[in-house]
């Protein structure tokens, strides 16, 4: 099948699976069977979107994004289990952000300023200070490290876009910002102030962000 046709079909399948996941999480109580199938399936299909251009094993950017998505699948699975497995999910997503940061660094133009990292660093510190009173003692350091790493990842994505505009860089930066927004909403809902429609906000920004980062693999030269 023509890759030009396969890409939108894969994207549609991934977003439909993500939509079912979001719908089921919004239900009270959700049907766990649907979630256990659709949530990892969504990310598996998003990984297939990243693999479709055929550069996953040949290009450092594509390889790093692919490994990040693979760890996201593991994180999705651990996150569906009871809260005692939260650290395992957190660790998997931490590796994902490190992989994405590495991807953005490998494809970073030499020109341009590093200033985009500064506001993300400030946001990370302020957000951690906001979360800190609601964090169990055992989680304070882990969440602080996670907040710093995701801020660096998003800052690098924006820096890459500012240093040299391309459709691929725009897709990756938008995806990184959505991933940051998803994790911020998750942290607020879990540790500070639970809110209605939390799962819809968290999952919709998460899947959209992952899809845009995966899509950036095929858009790198555009």
N, C-alpha and C positions, 0 to 999 in steps of 0.2 A: 504494500500500500504506500502511496505517495506520502512522504513526511509532511508535506504542506497540508494535507488533509488530516493526517494522524495527530498532529499537534493540537488543533482545536478540539478534536474528538477526545483526546486524553485529558485536556484541560476541562472540558465539559464534564467528563466522568468524575474527575477529581472534585470539582466544585459541587456536583450533585451529591456525591458521597459526603462532602463537608456539610452541605445543606441538611442532609438527613441527620447528621451528628448534632448540628446546632438545634434542629427541631426537637430531637429526642431529649437533649439536655434541658431544653426549655419546658418540657413536660414534667408534671409532678404526680407520681414518680416517673422517671424516664424508663423506657424499656431497655434493660441492660444488654440484652442480646443484640439489638440493633446498634447500640453504641460500641460494643466490643467488636463488631464487624466493621462498621462504617468509619470509626475514628482512625484506626491504623490504615485502613484501606485508602482513606483520603490522602494520607501522607505518602503511602506507597505509590499511588498514582501521580502525586506531585513529583516524587523521585523519578518516575518514568518520564515526566515532562523534561526534567533536567538531563536525563540520559538520552533522549531522542536525538539531539544533534550529533551524537556519536563521539563526543570529545571527553567523555567522563574519565577514561583511562589514559588520555593523551595530553590533556591540558590541565595545568595546576589549578586554575580557577575552577574549572568544572569538577575536578576531583575533590577539591575542598568542599564545594557546595554539596556534592553527592554524599560525602562522608557525613557532613552536617545533617543532611536529610535522613540518612540512615540512623543516626543517633536520635533524631527527632521521633522516628518510628518507635524506638525503644522507650523514649520518654512518654510518648502517647500511651503506650501499653501500661507502663508503671503508674501513670497518672490515673488510670481507671480503677486501680486497686485501692484498698483502704489507705487512710492517711499515713500509716506507719511506713508506707513505701514512698512517701513524698521526697525523701532525700535521694532516692534512686532516680526518680524522674528529674529532680533538680540537677543532679550530676550529669544525666544524659543531655539535658538542654544546655548546660554549661559548656559541654564539649561542642554542641552544635554552634553556639555563639563564637567559640574559639575558632572553629573551622571557617565560619563565615568571615570573621575578622581576617584570618589568614588568606582567604580567597580575595578579599578586597585589597589586601596588601600586595598580593602577587600581581594584581592588574592595576596598580596605582601609578598614574603618570608622575614623572619626577617633578614636574612644575607644580606650583600651587602652594598655598599656605596650609599650615596645620591648625589654623584657628577653629575650624568646625568642631574639633574635639573638645574645646574649652567649655562651651555651653552644655555639652552632654556630660562632661565631668561634674560641672556644677549641679546639673539636674540629678545625677546619680547620688551625690553627697546629700543634697537636700531631701531627696525622696527616701533615702535610707534613714535619715534623721526623723522623718515623718513616720516611717514604719516601725522604728526601733521600740517605742513603748509597747506595741502590740505583739512583739516577737518573743517567743520562748527563748530563754537564755542560750540553749543549745543551737539556736538557729541564727543568732544575731550576726556572727562572723560569716556564716555560709551565705546568708542573704546579702550581706555587704559585698562580699566577693562577687556574687552573681550580678548584683546591680552595677558594679564597676565594669565587669566584662561585657555586659550587654550594652552599656553606654559607649565603651570603646568600639564595639562592633558597629553600632549605629553611627557613631562619629566618623569612623573610617569610610562607611558607605557614602555619607554626605560629603566627606572630603574628596573621595574619588570622583563624585559627580561634579563638585565645584572645580576640580583640577582639569577636567576634560569632559564636556557634556557628550553623552551618547544615549541612545534609547536603552541600551543594556544597563548603563550606570544609573539611569533614572529609575528603571524597573527595580534594580537592586536596592537603591536608596529608599524608594517608597516601601518596598517589602521590609527592609530593616526597621523603618520607623513604625510600621504596622505591628511588627513583632514586638518592638519595645512597648508600644501602646497596649498590646495584649497582655504582656507580662506585668505591666504596671497596674492594669485593671484587675488582674488575678491577685496581685499582692494586696491591693486595697480591699478587695472583697474578702480575702482570707484573713488578713491580719489587722485591719483597721475598721472598715465600715462596710459591711455587707450591703449590697444594693440589688434591687430587682433588675432583671434582665442581665445580670452579671455574665452568665454563661453565654448568652447571645453575643454580647460585646466582646468577651474574651476570645471565643472560638471564631467568630467572623473575622476579627482582625488577625488572629493567628493563621488561619488557613489562607486568607488573602495575602498576608505577608510572605508565607512560605511559597505560595504559588508564584508571586512576583519574583522572588529570589531565584526559584527554579527556572522561570522563564528567562531570566537575565543570562543564563548560560547560552541559550541560542541567539540572544540579541547582542552579544558582546561586541560584534563588529559593526553594529548599526548605529 
